[in-house]
Amino acid sequence: DGGLEVGGNRITAFHPINFWNPEKMIRQIGDGRLTWSSITTGGFSGVDLYLERQGSGRLHLHTPLVECSMDIANIGFQETNYPAGGLERNVRIFLLPEKLESRTMDLKKTVTLREDGDNPLYVRVTQEDGHRAWSSPTYLAVNGA
């Protein structure tokens, strides 16, 4: 549960992300305020905001676990993370591109392997709408000395 206010700007549209329960939705109150009721089972919920003036105003977010404020001009593609305790529970604020230009990714990652036995490796992809996909495991076997 929570809400957000936008001061010095106006919300022209919003798109809920991963709000599937029709009894727990986001509601707009006036030009600059959203409220919501939400519950997840290990996933996440979010909202994509569209504002009248890009980079203008101030965002104030309040939930039972996190309360924060920031200038909208300071929101960028690099996320600002507010820890909320628990298992990777947090609030992330970041900018999305107006139009998705790329649908591919190239990634190199160093992983720590057990010295003996199988090491299952997985890839998890999270889409903008909150849906997640997991790969089947790829096993790397290490024979200890």
N, C-alpha and C positions, 0 to 999 in steps of 0.2 A: 504494500500500500504506500502511497506517496503522492507527490505532485511536483510541479515546477511552475515557476513564474518567469516571464520574460519582461524586463523593464526596459523602456526606451526603444521598443520595437513592437512588432505585431506578428502573431502567428497566423499565417495565411492558410496553412494546411499541415496535417501530420499523418503519418502512417504508423500504426502499431506494428511492432515486431514481436512475434511469438506470443500474442495474446489470443489464445484459442478458446478460452472459456467465455461464453456469451454473458455470463453473470459477473465477470471480472474484466471490465474493459476500461479504456481510456476515454475520458470525457473532457471536452473543451468548455471552459467557463470564461466567457468574454474573449477579448482579443489577445490576451497574454497569459492565460493560465490553463494548465492541464491537471487533472487529478486521475488517479487510477487505483484499482484494487488488483493485486496480482499474486499468483502463487506458482512456483515452478517446482519440478522434481529433479533438480540437478542441471536444468537448462538455464536459459536466461530470457528476460523480457527486455524490450527496449522501445524507443520511439524515434522516428525520423522526422525532424522538425523542418518546416519550410517557413522562412521569415520574410517579412516585407522588405527589409533592408539588410543585405549581406554584411556581416561583420560589425553590426551596430547593436548596442544595448548590453544588458547584463542578464545572465542566467542564474537563477536560484533554484536549487533542487533540494527537496526534503523527503526523506524516507525514515522509517523507524531506526535504520542503522547508519545512514549517512546524511549529513546536511552540508551543502557546499554552495559557494557562489563564485562565479567567474565572469570576466568580460568576454562577450561573444567574439570580439576581435582576437582573443587569445586561443580560441578553439581551432585546432589544426588537424591535419591528417594523422599526426602522431598523437596517440591517445593520452589523456590525463586520467590517471587511475586513483580512485579513492577506495582503499581497503575497507571491508566491512566485516572482517573476522571470519572464522570458519574455513572450510575447504575451498580456497580460491574464490570466496565470495567478495565481490567488489562492484563498484560503479565505475564505468568507463565512459568518458565523454570524448568524442572525436568527430571530425568532419568527414563526410563521404563525398566523392566526386559527384557533380551534377549528372554526368553520364558515365556509365561503366564502359571504359575503353578497352580493357584487357580482361581476358578470361583464362589466361595461362599464367603459370608461375614456375620459376626455377629456384630450387632451394638446396643449399648444402648445410648439413647439420652434423656436428660431432656428437656422438652418443657414447656413454660409458657402458662397456660390456662386462658381463660376469666373466671371471677368469676360466670357468669350466662349465660346459653345458650349453643349452640352447638359450638364445636371446631373441625373444619375439619383438619385432618392431612393427608399429602401426602408424598409419597416417590418418589424421582426423581433419576434415574440412568442415568449416562452419560458413554457411551462406548468409547473406544479408538478412534474409527473412527468418533466421534462427534455426533452420533445418540443418542437421548434422549428418555427415556420412563418414563411416570408418572403413578403412581398408581391411582386408584379411591380413593376418600377420605374415611377415616375411621373417624367417628364422635364420639367424647367424649362429652357427655352432662353433664354439671355441673349445679346443682340447687343451686342458691345463698341462703344464710341464711337470 
